[in-house]
Amino acid sequence: MSGFRFPVGRLPDEALLSGLATGDPELAVIFVRRFQHRVFGVAMAVTGDQQLAEDVAQQTFERAWRHAQIYDSRRGSVMTWLTTIAHNLAIDAVRARRTEPMAPEDLDGLLGVVTETPERWALADEASSQLRAALARLPREQARALMMAGIYGMTAQQVADAEHIPLGTAKTRIRAAMAKLRTTLASPNRDDHVQ
């Protein structure tokens, strides 16, 4: 450890990830301690189940250890990379547990979770904040259709059936929501409102 320029606890995230990849036990412990609350927060926000969230958090750190060498800092921070892994694993875990589709009326509560407190502080990076804000500004029916398709992996036909709307309307809502998000997130002034 004497070769480090910083005290071990103050090492940059990328250095801790490199240490995790090499199997350094001290750096692995510091890495997990630094990110465990955020990773668990993301898992809990998505799953709503403490035991499942703990399992997802453990899987997240295992996956980070196995894939640390493919991390690319140009694509985002270590925190963003790690919380993305946690988010994807949590969604997979919820899908695997769910034996029946979610009732559309339950989506309103989920839309609130995406735009409010637990996930906001758990995914505190700038890109996710902008995405959540843009999603919150979409018309409700477009946001619901996009959530069904994007998060739950429903087809346009499944969205149409769940919402009791024609297939063409479901496709239009999903496309319109995606176009509005793309425009908002690509805009130089990202505070523009979605219309």
C-alpha positions as CSV (number, residue, x, y, z in Angstrom):
1,M,0.0,0.0,0.0
2,S,3.0,2.3,0.3
3,G,2.9,3.0,-3.4
4,F,-0.4,4.9,-3.2
5,R,-0.2,8.7,-3.4
6,F,-3.5,9.1,-1.4
7,P,-4.6,7.6,1.8
8,V,-6.4,4.4,0.7
9,G,-9.8,5.7,1.7
10,R,-9.4,8.7,-0.5
11,L,-8.4,6.9,-3.7
12,P,-10.3,7.9,-6.8
13,D,-13.2,5.6,-7.7
14,E,-11.4,4.4,-10.8
15,A,-8.4,3.3,-8.7
16,L,-10.6,1.4,-6.3
17,L,-12.3,-0.3,-9.3
18,S,-8.8,-1.3,-10.6
19,G,-7.9,-2.7,-7.2
20,L,-11.2,-4.7,-7.2
21,A,-10.3,-6.1,-10.6
22,T,-6.8,-7.2,-9.4
23,G,-8.3,-8.9,-6.4
24,D,-6.8,-6.6,-3.7
25,P,-8.9,-7.5,-0.6
26,E,-8.4,-4.1,1.1
27,L,-9.4,-2.1,-2.0
28,A,-12.3,-4.4,-2.6
29,V,-13.6,-3.7,0.9
30,I,-13.2,0.0,0.5
31,F,-14.9,-0.1,-2.9
32,V,-17.9,-2.0,-1.5
33,R,-18.2,0.4,1.5
34,R,-18.0,3.5,-0.7
35,F,-20.8,2.4,-3.0
36,Q,-23.0,0.0,-0.9
37,H,-25.6,2.5,0.2
38,R,-26.2,3.9,-3.3
39,V,-26.3,0.4,-4.9
40,F,-28.7,-0.8,-2.2
41,G,-30.8,2.4,-2.6
42,V,-31.2,1.8,-6.3
43,A,-32.1,-1.9,-5.8
44,M,-34.6,-1.0,-3.1
45,A,-36.2,1.7,-5.1
46,V,-36.8,-0.7,-8.0
47,T,-37.6,-3.9,-6.1
48,G,-39.4,-2.6,-3.0
49,D,-38.2,-5.7,-1.2
50,Q,-35.3,-5.5,1.3
51,Q,-34.1,-9.2,0.8
52,L,-34.3,-9.0,-2.9
53,A,-32.5,-5.6,-2.9
54,E,-29.7,-7.1,-0.8
55,D,-29.4,-10.0,-3.3
56,V,-29.3,-7.5,-6.1
57,A,-26.6,-5.4,-4.4
58,Q,-24.5,-8.5,-3.9
59,Q,-24.9,-9.5,-7.5
60,T,-24.0,-5.9,-8.6
61,F,-20.6,-6.1,-6.7
62,E,-19.9,-9.5,-8.1
63,R,-20.6,-8.3,-11.6
64,A,-18.5,-5.2,-11.1
65,W,-15.6,-7.5,-10.0
66,R,-16.0,-9.8,-13.0
67,H,-16.3,-6.9,-15.5
68,A,-14.1,-4.2,-14.0
69,Q,-11.7,-4.4,-16.9
70,I,-14.4,-3.3,-19.4
71,Y,-15.3,-0.1,-17.5
72,D,-14.8,2.9,-19.8
73,S,-14.5,6.3,-18.0
74,R,-15.5,8.1,-21.2
75,R,-19.0,6.6,-20.9
76,G,-19.7,7.8,-17.3
77,S,-18.4,7.7,-13.8
78,V,-17.8,4.5,-11.8
79,M,-21.0,5.5,-9.8
80,T,-23.1,5.7,-12.9
81,W,-21.7,2.4,-14.2
82,L,-22.3,0.6,-10.9
83,T,-25.8,2.0,-10.4
84,T,-26.7,1.1,-14.0
85,I,-25.7,-2.5,-13.2
86,A,-27.7,-2.4,-10.0
87,H,-30.8,-1.0,-11.8
88,N,-30.6,-3.5,-14.6
89,L,-30.2,-6.4,-12.2
90,A,-33.1,-5.2,-10.1
91,I,-35.4,-4.9,-13.1
92,D,-34.4,-8.5,-14.1
93,A,-35.1,-9.7,-10.5
94,V,-38.5,-8.0,-10.4
95,R,-39.4,-9.5,-13.9
96,A,-38.3,-13.0,-12.8
97,R,-40.4,-12.8,-9.6
98,R,-43.5,-11.3,-11.4
99,T,-45.8,-14.1,-12.5
100,E,-48.4,-11.7,-13.8
101,P,-48.2,-8.3,-15.5
102,M,-48.3,-5.2,-13.4
103,A,-51.7,-3.5,-13.4
104,P,-51.6,-0.3,-15.3
105,E,-53.1,1.6,-12.4
106,D,-50.0,0.6,-10.3
107,L,-47.8,2.5,-12.8
108,D,-48.8,5.9,-11.4
109,G,-47.0,5.0,-8.1
110,L,-44.0,3.7,-10.1
111,L,-43.8,7.0,-12.0
112,G,-43.6,8.8,-8.7
113,V,-40.7,6.6,-7.5
114,V,-38.8,7.3,-10.7
115,T,-39.1,11.1,-10.2
116,E,-39.0,11.3,-6.4
117,T,-36.7,10.9,-3.4
118,P,-35.2,7.4,-2.9
119,E,-34.0,6.9,-6.5
120,R,-33.1,10.6,-6.9
121,W,-30.5,10.4,-4.1
122,A,-29.5,6.9,-5.1
123,L,-28.9,7.9,-8.8
124,A,-27.6,11.3,-8.1
125,D,-25.6,11.7,-11.3
126,E,-26.5,14.5,-13.7
127,A,-27.7,12.3,-16.6
128,S,-30.2,10.3,-14.6
129,S,-31.6,13.5,-13.0
130,Q,-32.1,15.0,-16.5
131,L,-33.8,11.9,-17.7
132,R,-36.1,11.7,-14.7
133,A,-37.0,15.4,-15.1
134,A,-37.7,15.0,-18.8
135,L,-39.8,11.9,-18.1
136,A,-41.8,13.7,-15.4
137,R,-42.6,16.5,-17.9
138,L,-44.1,14.1,-20.5
139,P,-47.9,13.8,-20.7
140,R,-49.0,11.1,-18.3
141,E,-50.3,8.7,-20.9
142,Q,-47.0,9.0,-22.9
143,A,-44.9,8.5,-19.7
144,R,-47.0,5.4,-18.8
145,A,-46.6,3.9,-22.3
146,L,-42.9,4.5,-22.3
147,M,-42.5,3.0,-18.8
148,M,-44.4,-0.1,-19.8
149,A,-42.3,-0.5,-22.9
150,G,-38.9,0.6,-21.6
151,I,-38.9,-0.8,-18.0
152,Y,-41.2,-3.7,-18.2
153,G,-40.3,-4.7,-21.8
154,M,-43.9,-4.8,-22.9
155,T,-44.6,-4.8,-26.6
156,A,-46.7,-2.1,-28.2
157,Q,-49.5,-4.6,-28.4
158,Q,-49.2,-5.4,-24.7
159,V,-49.3,-1.7,-23.9
160,A,-52.4,-1.3,-26.0
161,D,-54.1,-4.2,-24.3
162,A,-53.1,-3.0,-20.8
163,E,-54.3,0.6,-21.5
164,H,-57.4,-0.5,-23.5
165,I,-56.3,1.6,-26.5
166,P,-55.8,0.8,-30.2
167,L,-52.4,-0.5,-31.2
168,G,-51.6,2.5,-33.3
169,T,-52.3,4.8,-30.3
170,A,-49.9,2.8,-28.1
171,K,-47.2,3.0,-30.8
172,T,-47.8,6.7,-31.2
173,R,-47.5,7.4,-27.5
174,I,-44.3,5.4,-27.2
175,R,-42.7,7.1,-30.3
176,A,-43.8,10.5,-29.2
177,A,-42.4,10.0,-25.7
178,M,-39.1,8.8,-27.1
179,A,-38.9,11.7,-29.5
180,K,-39.6,14.3,-26.8
181,L,-37.0,12.7,-24.5
182,R,-34.5,12.6,-27.3
183,T,-35.1,16.3,-28.1
184,T,-35.0,17.4,-24.5
185,L,-31.8,15.5,-23.6
186,A,-30.0,16.5,-26.8
187,S,-30.9,20.2,-26.4
188,P,-28.0,22.5,-25.4
189,N,-30.3,24.1,-22.9
190,R,-31.6,21.1,-21.1
191,D,-34.0,23.1,-18.9
192,D,-36.3,23.4,-21.9
193,H,-39.8,22.0,-21.2
194,V,-41.2,19.1,-23.1
195,Q,-44.3,20.1,-24.9
